[in-house]
Amino acid sequence: MKGISKAQAPNEAPFAGKVAIVTGAASGIGRATALAFGRAGAHVVVADTAIDGGHATAAMIVESGGKALFVRSDITKSNEVEALVEKTINYYGRLDIAVNNAAIDEECAPLAEGDEEQFERIMGANVKGVWLCMKYQLRHMLKQGSGAIVNVASVSGLVGAPNRAIYAASKHAVVGLTRSAAAEYAREGIRINALCPAAVKTPMLTRAVERDPSSEKKLKASHPMGRFAETVEVANAALWLASEQASYVNGHELVVDGGFTAV
């Protein structure tokens, strides 16, 4: 598509020798991000509960000349997140970058009609999951005295989202976790930022539109650029936040929204 730059070319390798964990990497933004880091020279740990999709992402990285390892991991479970980080260290010897992308969005109802079990599922994946990931990632980054964490939030973490109040609350929480942790660890050589995309062409968006077919046209119209983001556009932003080019960017919410929050 015109105006979309591709991820780093193989010979540019700005992340050569670096090790990156990307959660929720079996599809969508996570897959695009994992592939982008692989092309940029990083050794990538692909984490997801979707086994087939996770293996497929890792295979794509390897086929393009990169290095990748798939680890099945449920980010809502402390022991599995701890094991994910330990496997990364045991396999690659270090952890330089983490993109905490895994999340769910299964909500389309006014707040007063909300479901308590749904609340627990969304908060468990989107808030507890990010918290657990940072908890165990930071422990190893502190030993190294360096690291970069990118938490994938959403524009719904910055503004309201009618009929998606639980999801919006969870993403606001991700922004709060990011800001707080960034302030805590800034002097330890670790930067922590959030990425806030608007609507992106992912399986999650497809499911949301299927639940409410009338929403697609309105949703596109709400974006000044008149279209949804491509996953590579979000991946490119994640790469920048994790790179040395963003060495003084910390505790920031980088919006990738085609102007959605500008109006």
N, C-alpha and C positions, 0 to 999 in steps of 0.2 A: 504493500500500500504506500502511496506517495507520502513522503514526510516521515516515514518510520525508519529509523536507523537500525541496522542489524547489530547484534552483540559483537564483542571484540573478536577480531580475526585470530586464528590459531597462532600466527607468528608474532602477535603482540604480547600475549602471555603476561599481563600485569600481575597475575596471582600465582605465578610459577612457584612451586614449593609450598604454597599455602594449603591449608586443609579447611574445608567448609562443610558444615552440616546444613542441610535444607530439609525442613519438615514439611509434610503435606506435598511431597515432591512426585507423587505418582501421576499427577495431572495438573492442568491449569497453570496458575502463577508459579507454583512450586516446581513443576516440571521445567517450565521456561527458565526459571532462575537457576536450577541445577545445571541445565544444559549450557547456560551462559557462563557460569563459573567454570564448567569443564572446558569450554572453548577458550576461556581466559587463562587456562593453565592450572587451575586449582584441582586438588584431589577432593572429590566430592563424596560425601556420605548422604545417600538418598534415604530419607526416613518417611515411612507412611504405614498405615495399617493395610492398605491395598497391595497385596503381594504381587499380583500380575503387573499392575501399573508401575509399582516401584522397581521391579526387575527390568521392566521395559525402559524406564528412564535411565537406569544405570547402564543398560546395554547401549542405548543411544549415545551416551557420553563416551563409552569405550570405543564404539564404532567410529566416532569422529576423532579418535586419537587421544582421548583423555583417560583419566583414571577415576573409577567410581566403585563404591561399595553400597549395596542395598542392605538396610537393617529394618526389619519390621518393628515398628514401635508405636505404642499407644501413648500419646503424650499426656493423657489424663491419669496415667499410672506411674507413681513415683519410681518404682523399681525398674520399669521399662525405660524411662527417661534416663535414669542413672546408668543402666546397662548400655543404652545408645551411646552416651558420652564415653563410657569406659571402652566400648568396642572401637570407637573412633581413635582413642588414644593408643590402644593396644595395636591397632592395624596401621595407623599412620604416624603415631608418635607425638602428635600435637593437635591443637585445635585453635585455629586463627579466626575463623568466621562462622557465625551462626545466623541463619535466616529462619526465624520462627514464623512459619507461614500457615501451618495446619490450623484449620478452623471449620466450623459448620455454620450454616444459615438455613434453618428449616421453618422459619417463622413468617406468617402472613396473616395477622389478625390484630384487631384493636387490643390495647393493653388489658382492658377489662375482661376480655375473653381469653386471656392467656392461659396456658397450660403449665402447671407447676413442674411436671416432669420435663417438659420442653425447656423450661427455665434452667433446670439443673444440667441438662445436656449441653445447652449452649454455653453456659457459664463454665462448665467443666472443661470443655474443649478450648474455648476461646480465651478464658482468663486463667484458670488453674493450669492449663496446658502450657501457656506462655510462661507463667511464673515458675513452673517446674523446670522447663527447659533452661531458663536463665539461671536458676538456682544451681544446676549441675554444670552448665557451661562455664559460668563464672568461676567456679571452684578451680577449674583447670586453667582458665585464662589468667587468674591471679597468680598461679605458680609460674607462668611464663612472663608475666608483667606486660602482656599485650593482648589485644583482641578487639574484634568489632562484632557487634550484635545488631541485627536489623529485625525488628518485630513488625510483622505485617498487620497493621490495623485497618483503617478504612476511613473514607470521608464521614462515615456514620459514627466515627469516633470523635468527630469535630462538630457535627451538626445533628439535628434530630432526624429520625427516620420513622415517619408514620407507619403504623402497622408492623413495625419491626423494632419495638422498644427494647426488647431483651437483647437483640443483636447489637443495637446501638449502645446500650449500656455496657455490653461486653467489650466493644471496641473502644469506648471511652476509658474503660479500665485498662486496656492494653496501653493506651497513651499515658495513663497515670503511672503504670508500672515502668514504662520506658523512661519517663522524665525522672522518676525517683531513683531508679537504678543508675541512670546516667550521672546524676549528681553524686551518688554514693561512690562510684568507681572511677570518676574522671581522673583522679590523681594516681590511679593504678595502671595507667596506660591502656584503659579499655574504654571504647566509645560505644554508646548504645543509642540507637535512633529508631524511629518508627516510619513506616511507609504507609501512606493513606491514599489508596486508589479509589476511584469512583467505580462505575460499572465496567467490568472487564469481561471479555469473551472467554468464559470458563464454563465447565460443567455445572458449577454452582449457580451461575447466572441463568443457564439454560433451564435448570430445575425451577428457579424462581419464576421465570417467564411462563413455564408450563403450568405452574400453580395459578397464575393470573395472566392469561394471554393478552389482556387489554393493556398490560403495564408496559410492554416493550416500546410501543410508539411514544408513550408519554415519557418513559425513562430516557430514550434517546433525545427527545426534544428538550429535556432538562439539562442536557450537556451542551454548552455553547458550540462545541466543535461538531455537534450533530451525529456523533457516533460513539460506540463503545471502544474502550482501550483494547489493544492487542496485548497478549500476555508478555511479549518480548519488551514492550514499552515499560511495563512495571519491572521486569527483570533488569533492564538497563539501569533503572533508578536504584535498585538494590545493589547492583555492582558498584555504582558510584558511591553510595553511602558506605560501603565496606572498603573502599579503596583509599589509597594515600591522598588522592585528590580531595578527599573530604576529611582530611586529618584534623581540622579544627571544627568539625560539625559534630555536635554532641547534644543529646536530649532534644532533638529536633523532630518535628512531624513533617516529612516531605510529602506534599500533596501531588498526586499524579491523577488529575481528574478532568482534563480537557476544559477547565474553567468552571466546573460545577459549583465550587464554593465561592466563585468570584461574583455570582449574581444572587 
